[in-house]
Amino acid sequence: MIQEPVIEVHGLCMAYGSTVVQRDLDFAVFPGDIFVIMGGSGCGKSTLLRHLLGLKTPAAGDVLYHGRSLMSASAAERRVMRRSWGITYQSGGLFSAMSLAENVALPLHQYTQYEAATIDDIVAYKLALVGLDGFQDYLPEEISGGMRKRAALARAIALDPEILFFDEPSAGLDPVSSRRLDDLILQIKESTGATVVMVTHELPSIFAIATNSVYLDAETRTMIDYGDPGWLRTHSEQPVVRQFLNREADVRPSGDVSGEDDRG
Ligand SMILES: Nc1ncnc2c1ncn2[C@@H]1O[C@H](COP(=O)(O)OP(=O)(O)OP(=O)(O)O)[C@@H](O)[C@H]1O
């Protein structure tokens, strides 16, 4: 059976003013993928995520969800699309003055007409799902960084999203917490059937959970490879991609390290 893509990126060109960040991006994300946006520092990964979320307008090209253009969607259509997305930001993005339960309840208040008791049940269930049973009354600052990331994930899955977006989910976490978050993302993807799109530099995460990826090159300002990162690691025809995935010494001519990831 041929699967229809969930997301299609067509001829996308992204720019800030007259400065082009990336151009000619063409790729698709299929149902159930854990799709990773990779590339060196400053190549445009977060900018691509902002375009996928409709937070930034392309200089050219389009993003389609189930074949429907995000760019030409009306505000009402975009709201329907957003209803099916769960988003977690690099910082977690939890509201510091609200308890974990209040944070997780926010999208339920915003997008549903559920009664308070139903919302309480869903919040308790989602917090339990991410291992935060019993922490509903804590403020974000009262728990660890790993727990905050998991609370942000609980909020992102509050509405049972079809697509989960992550910007650097394990940024700032120790390897054990990072691994736990990977396991949780996999578990949630498997139990809900969600499609996952994430920006990450973390090779262990990439190899542990990604099913497909795109590599954005900072130097040529376009995608230079696309595929399963485990396969690209040894088979990519692009030395920069193999280098990124193997974290080898820089293979560019000396003095040019624009594609290097300095955080690995
Ligand atoms: N609001 C902005 N205005 C102008 N330029 C910007 C803006 N945001 C990002 N840029 C530039 O666009 C380029 C891509 O930035 P972006 O944050 O998308 O890269 P990234 O790959 O996510 O980087 P990192 O890996 O360091 O997080 C960078 O050169 C950055 O300086």
The ligand as a MOL file (V3000), in Angstrom:
LIG
                    3D

  0  0  0     0  0            999 V3000
M  V30 BEGIN CTAB
M  V30 COUNTS 31 33 0 0 0
M  V30 BEGIN ATOM
M  V30 1 N 15.1140 36.2840 13.6240 0
M  V30 2 C 16.2010 36.1990 12.8570 0
M  V30 3 N 16.6000 37.2530 12.0990 0
M  V30 4 C 17.6790 37.1670 11.3080 0
M  V30 5 N 18.4470 36.0850 11.2040 0
M  V30 6 C 18.1130 35.0150 11.9210 0
M  V30 7 C 16.9700 34.9980 12.7860 0
M  V30 8 N 16.8750 33.7800 13.3690 0
M  V30 9 C 17.9060 33.0580 12.8920 0
M  V30 10 N 18.6480 33.7840 12.0170 0
M  V30 11 C 19.8280 33.3250 11.2890 0
M  V30 12 O 19.4040 32.3060 10.4000 0
M  V30 13 C 20.3760 31.2360 10.3790 0
M  V30 14 C 19.7040 29.9420 10.7690 0
M  V30 15 O 19.3250 30.0280 12.1640 0
M  V30 16 P 18.6280 28.8020 12.8990 0
M  V30 17 O 18.4590 29.2040 14.3230 0
M  V30 18 O 17.4470 28.3830 12.1420 0
M  V30 19 O 19.7450 27.6960 12.7660 0
M  V30 20 P 19.8980 26.3200 13.5360 0
M  V30 21 O 20.4050 25.3450 12.5480 0
M  V30 22 O 18.6550 26.0040 14.2510 0
M  V30 23 O 21.0440 26.7070 14.5740 0
M  V30 24 P 21.5180 26.0000 15.9380 0
M  V30 25 O 21.9420 24.6160 15.5930 0
M  V30 26 O 22.6810 26.8390 16.3550 0
M  V30 27 O 20.3620 26.0570 16.8780 0
M  V30 28 C 21.5110 31.6650 11.2970 0
M  V30 29 O 22.5050 32.2510 10.5130 0
M  V30 30 C 20.8600 32.6870 12.2050 0
M  V30 31 O 21.8140 33.6240 12.6220 0
M  V30 END ATOM
M  V30 BEGIN BOND
M  V30 1 1 1 2
M  V30 2 1 2 3
M  V30 3 2 2 7
M  V30 4 2 3 4
M  V30 5 1 4 5
M  V30 6 2 5 6
M  V30 7 1 6 7
M  V30 8 1 6 10
M  V30 9 1 7 8
M  V30 10 2 8 9
M  V30 11 1 9 10
M  V30 12 1 10 11
M  V30 13 1 11 12
M  V30 14 1 11 30
M  V30 15 1 12 13
M  V30 16 1 13 14
M  V30 17 1 13 28
M  V30 18 1 14 15
M  V30 19 1 15 16
M  V30 20 2 16 17
M  V30 21 1 16 18
M  V30 22 1 16 19
M  V30 23 1 19 20
M  V30 24 2 20 21
M  V30 25 1 20 22
M  V30 26 1 20 23
M  V30 27 1 23 24
M  V30 28 2 24 25
M  V30 29 1 24 26
M  V30 30 1 24 27
M  V30 31 1 28 29
M  V30 32 1 28 30
M  V30 33 1 30 31
M  V30 END BOND
M  V30 END CTAB
M  END
